[in-house]
Amino acid sequence: MTTISTDEQKAQGATARHVDVLIVGAGISGIAGGYHLQDQCPDKSFAILESKSTYGGTWTTHTYPGIRSDSDLFTFGYRFKPWMGKPIATAQEILDYMGEVIEENNLDQHINYDHQIDSATWSSEHKIWTLAGTQTDTGQPFKFTSNFLWMCQGYYRHPEGYTPEWPGMDRFEGSIVHPQTWPEDLDYSDKKVLVIGSGATAATIIPAMAPKAEHVTMLQRSPTFFITGRNSNELADTLRELEIDDDWIHEIVRRKVLFDQAAFAEMCFAYPDEVRKELLAPIQEILGEDYPVSTHFNPAYDPWRQRVAFVPDADLFEGIKSGKASVVTDEIETFTEGGILLKSGDTIEADIIVTATGFNLNVLGDIAFTIDDKPLDFHDTVTYRGAMFTGIPNMAWVFGYFRASWTLRADILGDFVCRLLQHMDATGTQVVTPRLRPDEQDMTMNPWVDPEDFNPGYLQRGMHLMPKQGDHEPWMHTQDYKTEVQVLPKADLDDDSLVFE
Ligand SMILES: Cc1cc2nc3c(=O)[nH]c(=O)nc-3n(C[C@H](O)[C@H](O)[C@H](O)COP(=O)(O)OP(=O)(O)OC[C@H]3O[C@@H](n4cnc5c(N)ncnc54)[C@H](O)[C@@H]3O)c2cc1C
C-alpha cells in the first residue's frame, strides 16, 4: 500500500491511502477476491475494507439458534481449499474455514476492519476511485483511493432485517425478534415461540429452538419446498476411507454435487409434477399418512422457482413429529397482547415472535456512488455478464448464484477480474468501462433477475433498485453456473463491449 503524493493526493485529501485494488467487504466473496488477486496478480497492491470488526459477513451477522448453511460446503467452500467436514456446516464451522484461508494466505495484513464506507467517487480526470467513510471503533473519518474497485458487499443490508408492518404489533406484550439481529440474552426456555416465515431460516430455527422451548409454531402464509437427506456425502466418505488426497476429494465431490444439482434443476423444469411428488413423499412418510402435507409443504409454485431449502437429517420434520413444533398455514389478521389472531379466526399464543421474514436488498453496500460528481442511479445501468455495469469505470461486483452455491461465482469472477486487470496491464490501459455498442442502444431491457425464473420476496421488493440486463450476451446476468464456468474464462475482452482507455 502506498500513500499517494501526486495531484490526486491534493484532490483527495492528504490522508488518503492508495492501493491498486480496493475490495469492499470481508465476507466469503471479499476473502475470495483477496485470495485470487494475491494468487493471480501478485504485483497488485490491495486492501479489503470491512465495516464489521471481523470477517465472515453473513456468517457473523447471523447468530440465531442453529445457524447453518443450506448449501453443501464442497461447493460453498472455495475451489482452492478442501472442505473436510460434513456437507451442511454451522456458521462457526464456516468462520473457522474462512479463518484458515485468511491465515494460510496472510490476508489479514490487507483487511481493514471497522471501516464503514459511506461514499465512492470516480474521477475520470485522475482515473481513480476515492472511498470515504468512518472508522466505527474510533469515529475517525478515513479515505482510500484505488484504481479498481471490487465490490464484495453482498446483497442485503446487514444491520437490520426485513419485518413487515402488521396491525397491532405494538400491542404484543412479548418479544419480537428478527433472526438477523438475534439478542444474545434471549431466553426461550419453556416459552411459546411463534416463528413467522417458511424459508431456510425458519426451517433452521424451529428444530434448534424446539427442544428447549415449550412449543414452537411455524406460521407461514404459503408453503416452501424442502428437500431432506442425511448430512453426509457418501462419495466423500468413501474417498476418505480410501485415503485419497484431500484436494482430489474436494474436486471430485464438487463435480459430483454440481452434476447432481444440474440434473435436479433439469428435472424440476422438465418434470415439475414428478419432482413435487418426490419432494413431498419423504415428508409424508415421516409425519404419517394423516398429516396434511399438501396444506403445509406443497407450494403453489413449481420446484426451483425459489431456492429449495435443504433440511439435514429431516430435523424440522422430526421436530414436528415429536409434537414440540407445529406448522400453521394462514394469514395474520392482527397481533394481540398474547399472540396472533389469524384471518381464519384462529389464534396462536406466543411469548416470543420470531420474524423470519427475510432481508432488505441493498444496492452497492448503501454507499453513495458518484461518477464525476454525478450521483449514480444503479438502476440506469445495464450489466456486463452480471459482474460490471455500463458507465461505471473500473468496477466489478460479485453477486453469486441463487440455486448453486454463491461461492462458485465468487471464484470464477475472481479469475475474471484478475484476467481483466492483466489485460489492462498488457495493453497499457488504465480504465475499463462497459458501454452498449451503437447497434445495442435500443436493445430490449429485462430486470436483473427474470421474475418468472426466480422470485423471492426481497428481489421483488428491490428489483427497481437493481441494474437491468439486456437480451443477449454480454449484457445478461444468467445465474447459470454451468454455462458461465465455460464462457467467462474465454470471454473476448476486445469485443467493444468493454471500452479501454
Ligand atoms: C442466513 C443466510 C444463510 C445463507 N446460506 C447460504 C448458503 O447456504 N449457500 C449460499 O450459496 N448462500 C447462502 N446465503 C447467501 C449468502 O449471503 C452468500 O452465500 C454469501 O455468504 C454472501 O457472501 P458475500 O461476501 O458476498 O456477502 P456478505 O456475507 O453479505 O458480506 C458482505 C460484507 O461486506 C460488508 N459491507 C457491506 N457494505 C459495506 C460498507 N458500506 N462498508 C464496509 N463494509 C461493507 C459487510 O459488513 C459484510 O461483512 C445465505 C444468506 C443468509 C442471510
Ligand as a Chemical Component Dictionary entry (heavy atoms), coordinates in Angstrom:
data_LIG
# 
_chem_comp.id                   LIG 
_chem_comp.type                 NON-POLYMER 
_chem_comp.pdbx_formal_charge   0 
_chem_comp.three_letter_code    LIG 
# 
loop_
_chem_comp_atom.comp_id 
_chem_comp_atom.atom_id 
_chem_comp_atom.alt_atom_id 
_chem_comp_atom.type_symbol 
_chem_comp_atom.charge 
_chem_comp_atom.model_Cartn_x 
_chem_comp_atom.model_Cartn_y 
_chem_comp_atom.model_Cartn_z 
_chem_comp_atom.pdbx_ordinal 
LIG C1  C1  C 0 -28.814 -16.815 6.853  1  
LIG C2  C2  C 0 -28.258 -16.963 5.481  2  
LIG C3  C3  C 0 -27.839 -18.203 5.034  3  
LIG C4  C4  C 0 -27.316 -18.338 3.750  4  
LIG N1  N1  N 0 -26.922 -19.566 3.349  5  
LIG C5  C5  C 0 -26.398 -19.716 2.124  6  
LIG C6  C6  C 0 -25.967 -20.989 1.665  7  
LIG O1  O1  O 0 -26.054 -21.983 2.356  8  
LIG N2  N2  N 0 -25.467 -21.068 0.418  9  
LIG C7  C7  C 0 -25.355 -19.987 -0.411 10 
LIG O2  O2  O 0 -24.893 -20.136 -1.532 11 
LIG N3  N3  N 0 -25.754 -18.772 0.008  12 
LIG C8  C8  C 0 -26.267 -18.608 1.229  13 
LIG N4  N4  N 0 -26.665 -17.369 1.641  14 
LIG C9  C9  C 0 -26.425 -16.222 0.811  15 
LIG C10 C10 C 0 -25.131 -15.582 1.402  16 
LIG O3  O3  O 0 -25.365 -14.297 1.779  17 
LIG C11 C11 C 0 -23.968 -15.757 0.488  18 
LIG O4  O4  O 0 -23.817 -17.060 0.133  19 
LIG C12 C12 C 0 -22.608 -15.289 0.995  20 
LIG O5  O5  O 0 -22.290 -15.592 2.329  21 
LIG C13 C13 C 0 -22.512 -13.858 0.702  22 
LIG O6  O6  O 0 -21.163 -13.520 0.845  23 
LIG P1  P1  P 0 -20.654 -12.088 0.452  24 
LIG O7  O7  O 0 -19.259 -11.993 0.934  25 
LIG O8  O8  O 0 -20.897 -11.839 -0.992 26 
LIG O9  O9  O 0 -21.617 -11.081 1.230  27 
LIG P2  P2  P 0 -21.865 -10.904 2.788  28 
LIG O10 O10 O 0 -21.763 -12.171 3.526  29 
LIG O11 O11 O 0 -23.154 -10.160 2.859  30 
LIG O12 O12 O 0 -20.666 -9.997  3.252  31 
LIG C14 C14 C 0 -20.529 -8.668  2.817  32 
LIG C15 C15 C 0 -19.596 -7.930  3.741  33 
LIG O13 O13 O 0 -19.458 -6.606  3.241  34 
LIG C16 C16 C 0 -19.518 -5.703  4.321  35 
LIG N5  N5  N 0 -20.039 -4.418  3.837  36 
LIG C17 C17 C 0 -21.223 -4.196  3.211  37 
LIG N6  N6  N 0 -21.382 -2.877  2.961  38 
LIG C18 C18 C 0 -20.279 -2.263  3.440  39 
LIG C19 C19 C 0 -19.869 -0.887  3.511  40 
LIG N7  N7  N 0 -20.640 0.098   3.041  41 
LIG N8  N8  N 0 -18.671 -0.614  4.088  42 
LIG C20 C20 C 0 -17.876 -1.603  4.562  43 
LIG N9  N9  N 0 -18.220 -2.917  4.545  44 
LIG C21 C21 C 0 -19.409 -3.237  3.993  45 
LIG C22 C22 C 0 -20.484 -6.358  5.306  46 
LIG O14 O14 O 0 -20.272 -5.887  6.616  47 
LIG C23 C23 C 0 -20.147 -7.832  5.142  48 
LIG O15 O15 O 0 -19.194 -8.259  6.062  49 
LIG C24 C24 C 0 -27.205 -17.208 2.910  50 
LIG C25 C25 C 0 -27.646 -15.968 3.364  51 
LIG C26 C26 C 0 -28.167 -15.836 4.624  52 
LIG C27 C27 C 0 -28.632 -14.493 5.068  53 
# 
loop_
_chem_comp_bond.comp_id 
_chem_comp_bond.atom_id_1 
_chem_comp_bond.atom_id_2 
_chem_comp_bond.value_order 
_chem_comp_bond.pdbx_ordinal 
LIG C1  C2  SING 1  
LIG C2  C3  SING 2  
LIG C2  C26 DOUB 3  
LIG C3  C4  DOUB 4  
LIG C4  N1  SING 5  
LIG C4  C24 SING 6  
LIG N1  C5  DOUB 7  
LIG C5  C6  SING 8  
LIG C5  C8  SING 9  
LIG C6  O1  DOUB 10 
LIG C6  N2  SING 11 
LIG N2  C7  SING 12 
LIG C7  O2  DOUB 13 
LIG C7  N3  SING 14 
LIG N3  C8  DOUB 15 
LIG C8  N4  SING 16 
LIG N4  C9  SING 17 
LIG N4  C24 SING 18 
LIG C9  C10 SING 19 
LIG C10 O3  SING 20 
LIG C10 C11 SING 21 
LIG C11 O4  SING 22 
LIG C11 C12 SING 23 
LIG C12 O5  SING 24 
LIG C12 C13 SING 25 
LIG C13 O6  SING 26 
LIG O6  P1  SING 27 
LIG P1  O7  DOUB 28 
LIG P1  O8  SING 29 
LIG P1  O9  SING 30 
LIG O9  P2  SING 31 
LIG P2  O10 DOUB 32 
LIG P2  O11 SING 33 
LIG P2  O12 SING 34 
LIG O12 C14 SING 35 
LIG C14 C15 SING 36 
LIG C15 O13 SING 37 
LIG C15 C23 SING 38 
LIG O13 C16 SING 39 
LIG C16 N5  SING 40 
LIG C16 C22 SING 41 
LIG N5  C17 SING 42 
LIG N5  C21 SING 43 
LIG C17 N6  DOUB 44 
LIG N6  C18 SING 45 
LIG C18 C19 SING 46 
LIG C18 C21 DOUB 47 
LIG C19 N7  SING 48 
LIG C19 N8  DOUB 49 
LIG N8  C20 SING 50 
LIG C20 N9  DOUB 51 
LIG N9  C21 SING 52 
LIG C22 O14 SING 53 
LIG C22 C23 SING 54 
LIG C23 O15 SING 55 
LIG C24 C25 DOUB 56 
LIG C25 C26 SING 57 
LIG C26 C27 SING 58 
# 
